Amino acid sequence: MNIQAIIILLLFAAATFYVGRMLYKSIFVKKGCGSNCKCGVDFSNIDAVKKANS
């Protein structure tokens, strides 16, 4: 096997691992909110902060 074939196989294996890892993370999410949706943020005092800064 020549060096070019080895490099191509290594790149293909790395790309396959990367895509597989992305798919695994998208299917099996962690506990809680893993995205930046701000679902756990309390916005109840936003108006009080805005009035205090005005």
FINU-483145 format. One record per residue: residue number from 1; chain; x, y, z of N, C-alpha, C in turn. Coordinates in steps of 0.1 Angstrom, whole numbers, plus 5000, padded with zeros to 4 digits. Each point is the difference from the previous one (the first is absolute). Layout:
<atoms>
@seq NUM | mol A | neast X | nnorth Y | nup Z | caeast X | canorth Y | caup Z | ceast X | cnorth Y | cup Z
...
</atoms>
This chain:
<atoms>
@seq 1 | mol A | neast 5009 | nnorth 4988 | nup 5000 | caeast 4991 | canorth 5012 | caup 5000 | ceast 5009 | cnorth 5012 | cup 5000
@seq 2 | mol A | neast 4997 | nnorth 5010 | nup 4991 | caeast 5008 | canorth 5012 | caup 5000 | ceast 4996 | cnorth 5010 | cup 5010
@seq 3 | mol A | neast 5007 | nnorth 5010 | nup 5001 | caeast 4998 | canorth 5011 | caup 5010 | ceast 4987 | cnorth 5007 | cup 4997
@seq 4 | mol A | neast 4997 | nnorth 5002 | nup 4988 | caeast 4987 | canorth 5008 | caup 4996 | ceast 4988 | cnorth 4992 | cup 5004
@seq 5 | mol A | neast 5000 | nnorth 4987 | nup 4999 | caeast 4988 | canorth 4992 | caup 5004 | ceast 4999 | cnorth 5000 | cup 5015
@seq 6 | mol A | neast 5011 | nnorth 5000 | nup 5007 | caeast 4999 | canorth 5000 | caup 5015 | ceast 4995 | cnorth 5013 | cup 5005
@seq 7 | mol A | neast 5004 | nnorth 5011 | nup 4993 | caeast 4995 | canorth 5014 | caup 5004 | ceast 4985 | cnorth 5000 | cup 4997
@seq 8 | mol A | neast 4996 | nnorth 4996 | nup 4989 | caeast 4985 | canorth 5000 | caup 4996 | ceast 4992 | cnorth 4992 | cup 5010
@seq 9 | mol A | neast 5005 | nnorth 4988 | nup 5004 | caeast 4993 | canorth 4991 | caup 5009 | ceast 4999 | cnorth 5007 | cup 5014
@seq 10 | mol A | neast 5011 | nnorth 5006 | nup 5004 | caeast 5000 | canorth 5007 | caup 5013 | ceast 4990 | cnorth 5012 | cup 5000
@seq 11 | mol A | neast 5000 | nnorth 5008 | nup 4989 | caeast 4990 | canorth 5011 | caup 4999 | ceast 4986 | cnorth 4995 | cup 5000
@seq 12 | mol A | neast 4997 | nnorth 4989 | nup 4993 | caeast 4987 | canorth 4994 | caup 4999 | ceast 4996 | cnorth 4995 | cup 5014
@seq 13 | mol A | neast 5009 | nnorth 4994 | nup 5007 | caeast 4997 | canorth 4995 | caup 5014 | ceast 4997 | cnorth 5011 | cup 5009
@seq 14 | mol A | neast 5008 | nnorth 5011 | nup 4999 | caeast 4997 | canorth 5012 | caup 5009 | ceast 4987 | cnorth 5006 | cup 4997
@seq 15 | mol A | neast 4997 | nnorth 5001 | nup 4987 | caeast 4987 | canorth 5006 | caup 4996 | ceast 4988 | cnorth 4992 | cup 5005
@seq 16 | mol A | neast 5001 | nnorth 4987 | nup 4998 | caeast 4990 | canorth 4990 | caup 5005 | ceast 4998 | cnorth 5001 | cup 5015
@seq 17 | mol A | neast 5011 | nnorth 5001 | nup 5007 | caeast 4999 | canorth 5001 | caup 5015 | ceast 4993 | cnorth 5014 | cup 5004
@seq 18 | mol A | neast 5004 | nnorth 5010 | nup 4993 | caeast 4994 | canorth 5014 | caup 5003 | ceast 4985 | cnorth 5000 | cup 4997
@seq 19 | mol A | neast 4996 | nnorth 4995 | nup 4989 | caeast 4986 | canorth 5000 | caup 4997 | ceast 4992 | cnorth 4990 | cup 5009
@seq 20 | mol A | neast 5006 | nnorth 4989 | nup 5003 | caeast 4994 | canorth 4991 | caup 5010 | ceast 4998 | cnorth 5006 | cup 5014
@seq 21 | mol A | neast 5010 | nnorth 5007 | nup 5004 | caeast 5000 | canorth 5007 | caup 5013 | ceast 4989 | cnorth 5011 | cup 5000
@seq 22 | mol A | neast 4999 | nnorth 5007 | nup 4989 | caeast 4989 | canorth 5011 | caup 4999 | ceast 4986 | cnorth 4993 | cup 5001
@seq 23 | mol A | neast 4998 | nnorth 4989 | nup 4992 | caeast 4988 | canorth 4993 | caup 5001 | ceast 4996 | cnorth 4995 | cup 5013
@seq 24 | mol A | neast 5010 | nnorth 4994 | nup 5007 | caeast 4998 | canorth 4995 | caup 5013 | ceast 4996 | cnorth 5011 | cup 5010
@seq 25 | mol A | neast 5007 | nnorth 5011 | nup 4999 | caeast 4997 | canorth 5011 | caup 5009 | ceast 4986 | cnorth 5006 | cup 4997
@seq 26 | mol A | neast 4995 | nnorth 5000 | nup 4988 | caeast 4987 | canorth 5005 | caup 4997 | ceast 4989 | cnorth 4991 | cup 5004
@seq 27 | mol A | neast 5003 | nnorth 4987 | nup 5000 | caeast 4989 | canorth 4990 | caup 5004 | ceast 5000 | cnorth 4998 | cup 5015
@seq 28 | mol A | neast 5011 | nnorth 4999 | nup 5006 | caeast 5001 | canorth 4997 | caup 5015 | ceast 5004 | cnorth 5013 | cup 5007
@seq 29 | mol A | neast 4990 | nnorth 5008 | nup 5003 | caeast 5004 | canorth 5013 | caup 5006 | ceast 5002 | cnorth 4998 | cup 5015
@seq 30 | mol A | neast 5007 | nnorth 5010 | nup 5006 | caeast 5003 | canorth 4999 | caup 5014 | ceast 4988 | cnorth 5004 | cup 5008
@seq 31 | mol A | neast 5001 | nnorth 4998 | nup 5013 | caeast 4989 | canorth 5005 | caup 5009 | ceast 4999 | cnorth 5015 | cup 5000
@seq 32 | mol A | neast 4988 | nnorth 5005 | nup 5000 | caeast 4998 | canorth 5014 | caup 5000 | ceast 5001 | cnorth 5006 | cup 4986
@seq 33 | mol A | neast 5000 | nnorth 5013 | nup 5000 | caeast 5000 | canorth 5007 | caup 4987 | ceast 5015 | cnorth 5001 | cup 4995
@seq 34 | mol A | neast 5003 | nnorth 4995 | nup 4989 | caeast 5014 | canorth 5000 | caup 4995 | ceast 5002 | cnorth 5012 | cup 4990
@seq 35 | mol A | neast 4989 | nnorth 5006 | nup 4996 | caeast 5002 | canorth 5011 | caup 4990 | ceast 4999 | cnorth 5014 | cup 5007
@seq 36 | mol A | neast 5000 | nnorth 5010 | nup 4992 | caeast 5000 | canorth 5014 | caup 5006 | ceast 4986 | cnorth 5005 | cup 4999
@seq 37 | mol A | neast 4990 | nnorth 4993 | nup 5005 | caeast 4986 | canorth 5004 | caup 4998 | ceast 4995 | cnorth 5009 | cup 5012
@seq 38 | mol A | neast 5008 | nnorth 5001 | nup 5011 | caeast 4997 | canorth 5008 | caup 5011 | ceast 4987 | cnorth 4995 | cup 5007
@seq 39 | mol A | neast 4997 | nnorth 4988 | nup 5000 | caeast 4988 | canorth 4994 | caup 5006 | ceast 5001 | cnorth 5001 | cup 5015
@seq 40 | mol A | neast 5012 | nnorth 5000 | nup 5006 | caeast 5001 | canorth 5000 | caup 5014 | ceast 5002 | cnorth 5014 | cup 5006
@seq 41 | mol A | neast 4999 | nnorth 5011 | nup 4992 | caeast 5003 | canorth 5013 | caup 5005 | ceast 4987 | cnorth 5007 | cup 5005
@seq 42 | mol A | neast 5001 | nnorth 5007 | nup 5011 | caeast 4989 | canorth 5007 | caup 5006 | ceast 5000 | cnorth 5014 | cup 4995
@seq 43 | mol A | neast 4990 | nnorth 5004 | nup 4992 | caeast 4999 | canorth 5014 | caup 4994 | ceast 4990 | cnorth 5008 | cup 5008
@seq 44 | mol A | neast 4996 | nnorth 4996 | nup 5012 | caeast 4989 | canorth 5007 | caup 5007 | ceast 5004 | cnorth 5014 | cup 5005
@seq 45 | mol A | neast 5013 | nnorth 5003 | nup 5002 | caeast 5004 | canorth 5014 | caup 5005 | ceast 5006 | cnorth 5008 | cup 4989
@seq 46 | mol A | neast 4998 | nnorth 4997 | nup 4987 | caeast 5006 | canorth 5008 | caup 4989 | ceast 4995 | cnorth 5014 | cup 5000
@seq 47 | mol A | neast 4987 | nnorth 5002 | nup 5002 | caeast 4994 | canorth 5014 | caup 5000 | ceast 5006 | cnorth 5008 | cup 5012
@seq 48 | mol A | neast 5003 | nnorth 4994 | nup 5011 | caeast 5005 | canorth 5007 | caup 5012 | ceast 5015 | cnorth 5005 | cup 4997
@seq 49 | mol A | neast 5007 | nnorth 4992 | nup 4993 | caeast 5014 | canorth 5003 | caup 4997 | ceast 5000 | cnorth 5011 | cup 4989
@seq 50 | mol A | neast 4991 | nnorth 5000 | nup 4990 | caeast 5000 | canorth 5010 | caup 4990 | ceast 4996 | cnorth 5014 | cup 5006
@seq 51 | mol A | neast 4990 | nnorth 5000 | nup 5010 | caeast 4996 | canorth 5012 | caup 5006 | ceast 5011 | cnorth 5006 | cup 5009
@seq 52 | mol A | neast 5008 | nnorth 4991 | nup 5007 | caeast 5010 | canorth 5004 | caup 5008 | ceast 5012 | cnorth 5007 | cup 4993
@seq 53 | mol A | neast 5002 | nnorth 4995 | nup 4987 | caeast 5011 | canorth 5005 | caup 4992 | ceast 4996 | cnorth 5013 | cup 4993
@seq 54 | mol A | neast 4987 | nnorth 5003 | nup 4999 | caeast 4995 | canorth 5012 | caup 4992 | ceast 5002 | cnorth 5013 | cup 5008
</atoms>
